[in-house]
Amino acid sequence: MVIVLIGTNNLAAGDAPCAIASAIEAVGRRGEELWPGVRVFLVKIPPRGEDWKFKQTERQELNAEIGRIADRRQWRVLDIDNLMSCGFSKGCAHYQADRLHFSVE
């Protein structure tokens, strides 16, 4: 199993969603090359920042493309938005105070 959860720092750097999606697909393909028959899971980019709004438009665009990649390549996609953000609540303990890094809780 290969689980790919990358790209949020690329959004922060201003990279285009299509470029990030291309890199995510390349990582999944590399996993298939290294381990034939592996199951690839792409994790959509979770929300971050104050009020969960950091680069929201770009993140949604990227997540839509991640879904299309998964469909095209017959990979699985995981949308962890509600789970990791506790339903987008302000008091969610799944993130550290910076609302970027996951906590150990």
Residue frames as a rotation matrix with the C-alpha (Angstrom) as fourth column:
MET 1
0.588 0.809 0.000 0.00
0.809 -0.588 0.000 0.00
0.000 0.000 -1.000 0.00
VAL 2
-0.690 -0.696 0.199 1.24
0.695 -0.714 -0.085 3.49
0.202 0.080 0.976 -0.87
ILE 3
0.483 0.792 -0.373 -0.43
0.854 -0.521 -0.001 6.45
-0.195 -0.318 -0.928 0.81
VAL 4
-0.505 -0.624 0.596 0.34
0.766 -0.642 -0.023 9.81
0.398 0.445 0.802 -0.78
LEU 5
0.701 0.610 -0.370 -0.34
0.710 -0.645 0.282 12.89
-0.067 -0.461 -0.885 1.35
ILE 6
-0.463 -0.861 -0.212 1.68
0.753 -0.508 0.418 15.72
-0.468 0.033 0.883 -0.13
GLY 7
-0.252 0.248 0.935 1.10
0.834 -0.435 0.340 19.16
0.491 0.866 -0.097 -1.59
THR 8
0.715 0.610 -0.341 0.01
0.698 -0.613 0.370 21.56
0.017 -0.502 -0.864 1.14
ASN 9
0.112 -0.749 -0.654 3.44
0.401 -0.568 0.719 23.21
-0.909 -0.342 0.236 1.31
ASN 10
-0.695 -0.320 0.644 3.36
0.705 -0.126 0.698 23.58
-0.143 0.939 0.313 -2.47
LEU 11
0.336 0.867 0.368 0.09
0.836 -0.454 0.307 25.51
0.434 0.205 -0.877 -2.15
ALA 12
0.708 -0.117 -0.696 1.77
0.462 -0.668 0.583 27.79
-0.534 -0.735 -0.419 0.39
ALA 13
-0.346 -0.934 -0.084 4.67
0.445 -0.242 0.862 28.31
-0.826 0.261 0.500 -2.01
GLY 14
0.017 0.454 -0.891 2.25
-0.557 -0.736 -0.385 29.47
-0.830 0.503 0.240 -4.71
ASP 15
-0.938 -0.331 0.104 2.61
-0.121 0.592 0.797 26.47
-0.325 0.734 -0.596 -7.01
ALA 16
-0.375 0.825 -0.422 -0.30
-0.897 -0.208 0.390 25.96
0.234 0.525 0.818 -9.39
PRO 17
0.178 0.541 0.822 -2.80
-0.708 0.650 -0.275 23.24
-0.683 -0.533 0.499 -8.46
CYS 18
0.931 0.179 -0.318 -2.26
-0.360 0.598 -0.716 21.51
0.062 0.781 0.621 -11.81
ALA 19
0.086 -0.977 -0.195 1.51
-0.602 0.105 -0.791 21.34
0.794 0.185 -0.580 -11.20
ILE 20
-0.417 -0.176 0.892 1.00
-0.889 0.285 -0.359 19.95
-0.191 -0.942 -0.276 -7.70
ALA 21
0.583 0.724 0.368 -1.45
-0.586 0.689 -0.427 17.36
-0.562 0.033 0.826 -9.02
SER 22
0.705 -0.392 -0.590 1.06
-0.452 0.393 -0.801 16.29
0.546 0.832 0.100 -11.65
ALA 23
-0.382 -0.897 0.223 3.69
-0.728 0.144 -0.671 15.73
0.569 -0.419 -0.708 -8.96
ILE 24
-0.125 0.434 0.892 1.24
-0.833 0.442 -0.333 13.78
-0.539 -0.785 0.306 -6.80
GLU 25
0.877 0.454 -0.156 0.46
-0.453 0.676 -0.580 11.51
-0.158 0.580 0.799 -9.74
ALA 26
0.297 -0.854 -0.427 4.18
-0.541 0.218 -0.812 11.02
0.787 0.472 -0.398 -10.39
VAL 27
-0.501 -0.452 0.738 4.71
-0.865 0.236 -0.442 9.89
0.025 -0.860 -0.509 -6.79
GLY 28
0.336 0.719 0.608 1.87
-0.640 0.648 -0.413 7.38
-0.691 -0.251 0.678 -7.10
ARG 29
0.869 -0.064 -0.491 3.26
-0.410 0.464 -0.785 6.08
0.279 0.883 0.377 -10.40
ARG 30
-0.143 -0.990 0.001 6.69
-0.746 0.107 -0.657 5.69
0.650 -0.094 -0.754 -8.82
GLY 31
-0.245 0.153 0.957 5.14
-0.833 0.473 -0.289 3.61
-0.497 -0.868 0.012 -6.07
GLU 32
0.801 0.585 0.126 3.65
-0.408 0.689 -0.599 1.34
-0.437 0.428 0.791 -8.72
GLU 33
0.540 -0.687 -0.486 7.05
-0.520 0.181 -0.835 1.03
0.662 0.703 -0.259 -10.41
LEU 34
-0.422 -0.777 0.467 8.78
-0.836 0.135 -0.532 0.11
0.350 -0.615 -0.707 -7.17
TRP 35
-0.775 0.242 0.584 6.11
-0.253 0.727 -0.638 -2.28
-0.579 -0.642 -0.503 -5.93
PRO 36
-0.759 0.501 -0.415 4.07
-0.411 0.125 0.903 -3.82
0.505 0.856 0.111 -8.78
GLY 37
-0.260 0.785 -0.562 0.52
0.488 0.609 0.625 -4.57
0.833 -0.112 -0.542 -7.74
VAL 38
-0.867 -0.108 -0.486 0.59
0.488 -0.381 -0.785 -2.04
-0.101 -0.918 0.383 -4.90
ARG 39
0.272 0.953 0.131 -2.64
0.935 -0.294 0.198 -0.26
0.227 0.069 -0.971 -3.94
VAL 40
-0.790 -0.540 0.290 -2.25
0.496 -0.841 -0.214 3.52
0.359 -0.025 0.933 -4.21
PHE 41
0.327 0.831 -0.449 -4.24
0.943 -0.317 0.100 5.86
-0.059 -0.457 -0.888 -1.99
LEU 42
-0.569 -0.404 0.717 -4.23
0.449 -0.882 -0.142 9.60
0.689 0.241 0.683 -2.68
VAL 43
-0.119 0.489 -0.864 -5.20
0.940 -0.224 -0.256 11.77
-0.319 -0.843 -0.433 0.28
LYS 44
0.407 0.322 0.855 -6.88
0.608 -0.794 0.009 15.02
0.682 0.516 -0.519 -0.66
ILE 45
-0.649 -0.707 0.280 -5.17
0.319 -0.588 -0.743 18.07
0.691 -0.393 0.607 0.80
PRO 46
0.006 0.686 -0.728 -6.78
0.992 0.085 0.089 18.75
0.123 -0.723 -0.680 4.19
PRO 47
0.695 0.306 0.651 -7.88
0.277 -0.949 0.150 22.25
0.664 0.076 -0.744 5.24
ARG 48
-0.146 -0.763 -0.630 -5.52
0.982 -0.034 -0.187 24.48
0.121 -0.646 0.754 7.16
GLY 49
-0.783 -0.308 0.540 -5.11
0.293 -0.949 -0.117 27.95
0.548 0.066 0.834 8.55
GLU 50
-0.879 0.459 -0.126 -7.35
-0.117 -0.465 -0.878 30.25
-0.461 -0.757 0.463 10.49
ASP 51
0.016 0.996 -0.091 -11.01
-0.640 -0.059 -0.766 29.34
-0.768 0.070 0.636 10.00
TRP 52
-0.041 -0.134 0.990 -9.74
0.368 0.919 0.140 26.56
-0.929 0.370 0.011 7.69
LYS 53
0.838 0.534 -0.111 -9.63
0.149 -0.420 -0.895 29.02
-0.524 0.734 -0.431 4.78
PHE 54
-0.038 -0.929 -0.367 -5.95
-0.375 -0.327 0.867 29.02
-0.926 0.171 -0.336 3.74
LYS 55
-0.764 -0.327 -0.556 -5.80
-0.604 0.061 0.794 28.90
-0.226 0.943 -0.244 -0.08
GLN 56
-0.239 0.760 0.605 -9.30
-0.172 0.579 -0.797 27.42
-0.956 -0.295 -0.008 -0.05
THR 57
0.652 0.516 -0.556 -10.07
-0.602 -0.094 -0.793 27.99
-0.461 0.851 0.250 -3.74
GLU 58
-0.014 -0.764 -0.645 -6.75
-0.935 0.239 -0.263 26.51
0.355 0.599 -0.718 -4.88
ARG 59
-0.757 -0.246 0.606 -7.06
-0.534 0.767 -0.356 23.62
-0.377 -0.593 -0.712 -2.41
GLN 60
0.166 0.907 0.387 -10.51
-0.256 0.419 -0.871 22.72
-0.952 0.046 0.302 -3.71
GLU 61
0.629 -0.027 -0.777 -9.25
-0.777 -0.059 -0.626 22.89
-0.029 0.998 -0.058 -7.30
LEU 62
-0.446 -0.877 -0.179 -6.33
-0.851 0.478 -0.217 20.63
0.276 0.055 -0.960 -6.41
ASN 63
-0.594 0.257 0.762 -8.54
-0.390 0.737 -0.552 18.19
-0.703 -0.625 -0.338 -4.54
ALA 64
0.589 0.793 -0.155 -10.87
-0.483 0.192 -0.854 17.93
-0.648 0.578 0.496 -7.54
GLU 65
0.345 -0.554 -0.758 -7.86
-0.854 0.149 -0.498 17.10
0.388 0.819 -0.422 -9.71
ILE 66
-0.700 -0.555 0.449 -6.67
-0.701 0.652 -0.287 14.51
-0.134 -0.516 -0.846 -7.18
GLY 67
-0.007 0.804 0.594 -10.09
-0.339 0.557 -0.758 12.87
-0.941 -0.207 0.269 -7.50
ARG 68
0.766 0.274 -0.581 -9.82
-0.617 0.064 -0.784 12.82
-0.178 0.960 0.218 -11.30
ILE 69
-0.219 -0.920 -0.325 -6.33
-0.909 0.314 -0.275 11.29
0.355 0.235 -0.905 -11.12
ALA 70
-0.636 0.009 0.771 -7.58
-0.511 0.745 -0.430 8.58
-0.578 -0.667 -0.470 -8.79
ASP 71
0.454 0.874 0.171 -10.50
-0.356 0.354 -0.865 7.79
-0.817 0.332 0.472 -11.09
ARG 72
0.635 -0.238 -0.735 -8.32
-0.761 -0.025 -0.649 7.71
0.136 0.971 -0.197 -14.20
ARG 73
-0.340 -0.901 -0.268 -5.63
-0.772 0.431 -0.468 5.52
0.537 0.048 -0.842 -12.64
GLN 74
0.462 0.637 -0.617 -8.04
-0.090 0.726 0.682 3.37
0.883 -0.259 0.393 -10.64
TRP 75
-0.745 -0.629 -0.220 -6.46
0.260 0.030 -0.965 4.44
0.614 -0.776 0.141 -7.38
ARG 76
0.215 0.799 -0.561 -8.34
0.923 0.021 0.383 5.15
0.318 -0.601 -0.733 -4.21
VAL 77
-0.419 -0.273 0.866 -8.87
0.067 -0.961 -0.270 8.64
0.906 -0.055 0.420 -2.87
LEU 78
-0.148 0.306 -0.941 -9.32
0.978 0.184 -0.094 9.67
0.145 -0.934 -0.326 0.76
ASP 79
-0.077 0.220 0.973 -11.10
0.044 -0.974 0.223 12.89
0.996 0.060 0.065 1.71
ILE 80
-0.247 -0.143 -0.958 -10.19
0.887 0.364 -0.283 13.61
0.389 -0.921 0.037 5.33
ASP 81
-0.516 0.034 0.856 -11.51
0.000 -0.999 0.040 17.19
0.857 0.021 0.516 5.59
ASN 82
0.414 0.802 0.431 -14.33
-0.465 -0.221 0.858 16.62
0.783 -0.555 0.281 8.08
LEU 83
0.727 -0.178 -0.664 -12.44
0.534 0.754 0.382 14.05
0.433 -0.632 0.643 10.10
MET 84
-0.226 -0.956 -0.188 -9.23
0.898 -0.130 -0.419 16.05
0.376 -0.264 0.888 10.54
SER 85
-0.724 -0.034 0.688 -10.95
-0.030 -0.996 -0.081 19.42
0.689 -0.080 0.721 11.08
CYS 86
-0.814 0.503 -0.291 -13.56
0.475 0.289 -0.831 17.99
-0.334 -0.815 -0.474 13.49
GLY 87
0.135 0.910 0.393 -16.24
0.988 -0.093 -0.124 19.19
-0.076 0.405 -0.911 11.11
PHE 88
-0.167 -0.360 0.918 -14.40
0.531 -0.817 -0.224 22.50
0.831 0.450 0.328 10.66
SER 89
0.843 0.457 -0.282 -14.69
0.461 -0.345 0.818 23.40
0.276 -0.820 -0.501 14.35
LYS 90
0.525 -0.638 0.563 -12.39
-0.470 -0.769 -0.434 25.97
0.710 -0.036 -0.703 15.93
GLY 91
0.351 -0.359 0.865 -11.55
-0.912 0.077 0.403 23.79
-0.211 -0.930 -0.300 18.91
CYS 92
0.925 0.044 -0.378 -10.33
-0.198 0.903 -0.381 20.78
0.325 0.427 0.844 16.93
ALA 93
0.558 -0.724 0.405 -7.48
-0.535 0.059 0.843 18.94
-0.634 -0.687 -0.355 18.63
HIS 94
0.759 -0.249 0.602 -6.30
0.502 0.812 -0.296 17.10
-0.415 0.527 0.742 15.49
TYR 95
0.473 -0.610 0.636 -4.07
0.444 -0.459 -0.770 20.03
0.761 0.646 0.054 14.53
GLN 96
-0.362 -0.635 -0.682 -1.39
0.929 -0.307 -0.206 21.89
-0.079 -0.709 0.701 16.39
ALA 97
0.103 0.434 -0.895 -2.05
0.483 -0.808 -0.337 25.57
-0.870 -0.397 -0.293 17.17
ASP 98
-0.677 -0.452 -0.581 -0.69
-0.243 -0.608 0.756 26.61
-0.695 0.653 0.302 13.74
ARG 99
0.394 0.914 0.097 -3.62
-0.306 0.230 -0.924 24.80
-0.867 0.334 0.371 12.03
LEU 100
0.290 -0.403 -0.868 -1.08
-0.933 0.081 -0.350 23.28
0.211 0.912 -0.353 9.64
HIS 101
-0.651 -0.654 -0.386 0.63
-0.521 0.754 -0.401 20.39
0.553 -0.060 -0.831 11.41
PHE 102
0.372 0.773 -0.514 -1.33
-0.125 0.590 0.798 17.44
0.920 -0.232 0.316 12.72
SER 103
0.045 -0.297 0.954 -1.22
-0.990 -0.141 0.003 16.80
0.134 -0.944 -0.300 16.44
VAL 104
-0.857 -0.397 -0.328 -0.64
-0.342 0.915 -0.214 13.46
0.385 -0.071 -0.920 18.10
GLU 105
-0.604 0.707 0.367 -4.20
-0.394 0.136 -0.909 13.42
-0.693 -0.694 0.196 19.49
